[in-house]
Amino acid sequence: MSKDTSWDPSGKSSSASGEETLEADRRGAQRHAFSADAEVTELRSGLKLSARVSDLSLKGCYIDTLNPYAVGTAVSLRLHKGKDVFEARANVSYRQAGFGMGLDFEGLVAEQRAKLEIWLSELGVEVQSRGPGKSEAVQPEPVSSPDHALIIALVRLLNCKGILTNQESAALLDGRLD
């Protein structure tokens, strides 16, 4: 679902500073303020983007960039914090044109999760470690019927306003919401 800085179904507004809204509840994990250099590479074209990560969780992050990729774009992510490096595959879950994009990590292994746990614990976040050798692939949460109908309506509206192309709309509505 696209994050909008001026409107959401509840009537609450959200901000680029990360104020809590219903959108935050849908992430499945609370994000925490975090700053690091980021390299985001679109897997299909190889287009590389240098940016900053501003929020981090065990399931995803927010990338500050003026030119975010389209929702659904598969990317390779590389975060640099000092000498530490975190690499993972991710998908663009939402975008804010001119501000940035939310990424959902895909199929994290134990080593990747451990790096995130270390960074989050350095922020004072209590993280329950899974222990050695125990990893869990990030699975999307099922979309409930009211959410499904709302998503379809929003995708159609964004398409009518020219924000999403017909191809982007079709990709979002075909199989990605089931």
N, C-alpha and C positions, 0 to 999 in steps of 0.2 A: 504494500500500500504506500502510496506517495505521501510523504510528510509535508504538510502545508504550514507555513509560518503565520497564516492569518485565519484559518478556519479549520475546524474539524467537526464531526457529527455531534459532539457534545456541546459545541458552542464555545469551548475553551480555546484559547490561542496558545501556541507554543512558540519558543524562541530559539535562536541559534545558540544561546547560552546554555541550553540543556534543561530548562525548567520542566518539572514533571507534568505530564499530561497523560491522557488515555493512551497515546501512542507509545509512551514508555512502558506501559503495562503489557503491550502486545509483543514486546521484544523477547520476553521469556527470561531475560537476565538484566539486572540493573547495570547501566553503564556508569563508569566513574571518570572524572576529569583526569586526563592523561595526555602528555605531550611527547611526541617523538616524530622523527622524520619518516616519511612513508614513500615508497615507490609502488605504484599500482599499475600493473600491466594488463591490458585487455587481452585475453587469451586468443580470441579470434583473429585480431589484426596485428597484435604485437605492439600496439600503441602504448607507450610508457608515459606515466604522469608522475611528477614529483610533487609531493604535498606534505601536509602535517596531519597526524591523527590527533583528535582532541578528546575523544571519549573511548573507553575500552571496557569490555566485559569478557567473560569466558566464551561467549557466543558470537561476538561481533565487535565492530568499532565504527566510529564516525570519522570520515576523512574530510578535512577542510579543503575545498578546491572551488575555483570559479567555474570550472567546466566538468561537472560530474558526468559519469557514464550513465547510460540508460538503465532503468530498472530491469533486472533480469540478466544483466551482463555478467559473464563469468570472468573473474580476474585472478591474477596472481598478486599476492600482497607481500611486501617486504617492509618490516618496521625496524628502524635503527634507533636504539636508545643507548648513547655512549658506545661501548664496544659490543653490546648485546644486539643480536639480530633475531627477529622472529619472521618466519616465512610460512605462508599458508595459502590455500585456495579459498576463494570467497565468491559470493554473489552479491550484486547490488540489490538491496532490498527496498530502498527508497532514495529519492534524490530531491535536492532543493537547488534549483538552477541558481547559479551565482553564489551559492554558499557551500555545498558539499553533498556527500552521499553516505548512507548507512550501508555497511557491509555485514553480511552474515558469513561466519567462517564455515567451511565445509570439510567434514571428515578429519577433524583434528586427531593426531596421534598423541600418545602419552608425553613425548618430548615437547611438542608444541604447547600442549595444555600446561605442562610444568612451567614453561617460560612465562605464560600468561599468569599463572598462579603466583610466581615470584614477583612479577611486576605489580600485580594487584596488591599483594601483601606489603610491598614497599610503600604503597599508598595508604596503608592502614586498613585495608579491606580484609575481612576474615573470609578465607577461602577453604572449603572442605576439599582436601586432596583425596584423590581416588587411590593413591598408593601406587607402587611400581607395577608397571605392566597393565594397568587397568585404564583403558581409554574408552571414550564414548563418542561415536560420530554424532555431530549435531544434526538433529532431525527437525524439519519444520513442524510447527504445531498445526494440528488440523484446523481448518477454517470452518467456523460454525455457519449455519444457514443464514442468519441475519448479516453476519460479516460478509459472507459470500455475495449476497445480493447487493450490499453496499459497495463492495469492491467492483462488481460488474458495473454498477451505476457510475462510480467514480471514473473507471477506465473509459467508459463511453463518453462521459462529460469531458475528460481530458483530451480524448480524441477529437471531439466536436470543436473544442477550442484550439486545436492545432498544437497542443502541448505534446501529445503522443502521436506518432505516425500510425497508419493502419497496421503496419507490420509489428510495431511495438505492442499495440493494443491486442492484436491477434495472438502474439506470443504470451501475453499476460493472461488472456482468457482461455487459451487452448492448453489444458492439462496442468498449468502451473497453479491453479486454484482448486484442483480436485483433492 
